[in-house]
Amino acid sequence: MNKHLLLAIVVLFSFTGKAQMMWDISFDHGSGTDRIILPDGNNGLWQIGKPSKSVFNEANSLPDVIVTDTLNPYPASDTSSFIVVHLAQHGWMSNYPKIDVGGWYYVNSDTLTDYGFIEFSADKGKTWALVDSANSGCCSWGASQEYPVFTGNSNGWKHFYYCLCTSVPVEYGDTVLYRFSFISDGNQTNKDGLMFDDLHFEDWSEGIDEHPDDRLITISPNPVSDILWIETAPKQGSKTVQVINVSGTIVYNNQDFREKYINTVNFNDGIYLIRYATQDEFAVKKFMVRH
């Protein structure tokens, strides 16, 4: 597998009756970032761009990364997260509940006291589990796990890879969420923090392949204060619409969408992702609510 992909890709293929979906986020020129929810407002520590700090001065694949500030040291007494929306296929099989996540990281922090961690949610953000050795061990087809250490000094880019197990069933149209966090104590040591590049995701499933197509949906206005109008391509069959907030919570979930709009009056101000899916295609758009 090429670990230095420069474009977000979706590769679908069949193998002994199973379907595998793989995709990557390189962060370069916005590649794949529509699936990322960054923290909102002044508390948002994570940024996408070229790292220009004393230790963090180059991406794993040029030019961009996601990092705890592209220019400044990470602040003291802070916890901040970004969320990746993983578009699962037609559900994990009951006898093969597996997803994989990996990528490259570079850490420069106080050992143990300031650290990063990853969580995943297989139930639309209701519950979260740590991505760690306790929830791993489902590797197959020659994959091997590489456990990261998101604290101290990695002294360069390091690769990590997890084969995650879950007993939570994921149905067609569901969304798997990954939350990447960094937490610091009250001591300011002017270190660079944590950055990621070339993130990799995959899942195994049964059923019909689902393909991305941004032409499926058009939304307006953006930003929106009350009614978000949705124009969709003519398709037969059921249609699913989900809206996800910056905390990774699904705030709107309609498995049989027949309307032409969503009322956002009761949504908090901030950034959201909308996922629209038909039987065999999907689209993801980012929008802002501003009352």
Number of C-alpha atoms within 10 A of each C-alpha: 5 5 17 16 17 18 17 19 17 14 11 13 10 13 7 5 8 13 19 18 22 18 20 25 26 30 27 23 14 14 16 19 19 14 20 21 22 23 20 16 8 6 11 16 22 23 19 21 19 21 24 15 15 11 15 22 11 16 26 21 17 15 15 24 27 25 26 25 23 23 17 15 18 26 21 15 12 15 17 19 22 23 22 22 21 20 23 26 27 22 20 24 17 14 7 15 19 22 23 20 20 22 23 23 25 27 27 24 23 20 13 13 13 24 22 22 17 18 16 23 22 21 18 21 19 10 11 16 15 15 22 16 13 10 14 20 15 18 17 9 5 5 13 14 19 15 15 19 18 23 21 19 17 16 10 14 18 16 18 18 21 25 24 22 18 19 13 13 13 22 14 19 24 23 22 19 25 23 24 17 19 23 18 21 15 11 12 13 12 14 20 27 29 27 27 25 29 28 25 21 21 21 23 21 25 18 15 13 17 21 17 16 13 12 11 18 19 14 17 13 15 13 16 19 18 16 15 20 17 15 15 14 9 8 11 8 8 12 19 19 21 21 21 23 22 18 17 23 17 19 13 16 17 14 17 12 16 11 10 12 14 14 13 17 15 10 16 14 17 16 18 25 22 20 23 26 25 21 18 13 17 22 19 21 16 19 18 17 21 16 14
